[in-house]
Amino acid sequence: MKNIISKIILGSFVVGAVGLANAQKIDAKAKKILDDITSNYNSKKNSYFKFSFGSGINGQVTKTEPGIYYSAGDKYKLKIMETEQIFDGNKIYNINTEDMEVTIAKPNGSSIMFSPINYLTTYRNEYNVTYGGKKKVNGVNTDFIKLTPVKSNGLKYVYLFVDSAKKQMVKLEQHGTNKDVAVIAIKEYKENQELNPNMFVFDKNKFKNYIITEL
């Protein structure tokens, strides 16, 4: 479980960003649903998700852990288990309290930062998109959308389950070519909260006993 968490946190579960490809196919209905959700999230001052993170192999989730995610503009804070990630708009700070380590790096074009909603933007260039109809997820009647990479990126496919009425993500599943699976199921959603001004600030003074590596 810890290894898969590390992959997700460091943005390497999705191996690399992929450029435009010929004959990319995006279903019109799926595109409208995803664009509506993207517009909804972008219109908010900030967003908060409480979610469960599940992982496993051969398409079967074997363990789940709770997580929380705050975002405001392009800044975010993520916490899963003993790992926290902060993106302040410039650098990514990966904080592992169990190992007492902090890794600091700038995002680059060869990696995709973790976000429960990152596929709402990356689908435009990197995936073939198909609409799969309605599916019930935890009592919610969702629209099922399948993303298939146009080029090899470590994933076999991604499933998105969205509440079109509320214009919100409900669940996403990442299925790797190595048969790893990672599932994020959103349990609670809040928006336009009064957040601490330092929510997305990394305070080095709080980690004096940590090993800090800046890449």
Secondary structure, DSSP 8 states (H G I E B T S, - for coil): -HHHHHHHHTT-SS-------TT--B-HHHHHHHHHHHHHHHTSS-EEEEEEEEEEETTEEEEEEEEEEEEETTEEEEEETTEEEEE-SS-EEEEETTTTEEEEE---TT-----TTTHHHHHHHHEEEEEEEEEEETTEEEEEEEEEESS-SSEEEEEEEEETTTTEEEEEEEEETTSEEEEEEEEEEEES----TTTT---GGGGTTSEEEE-
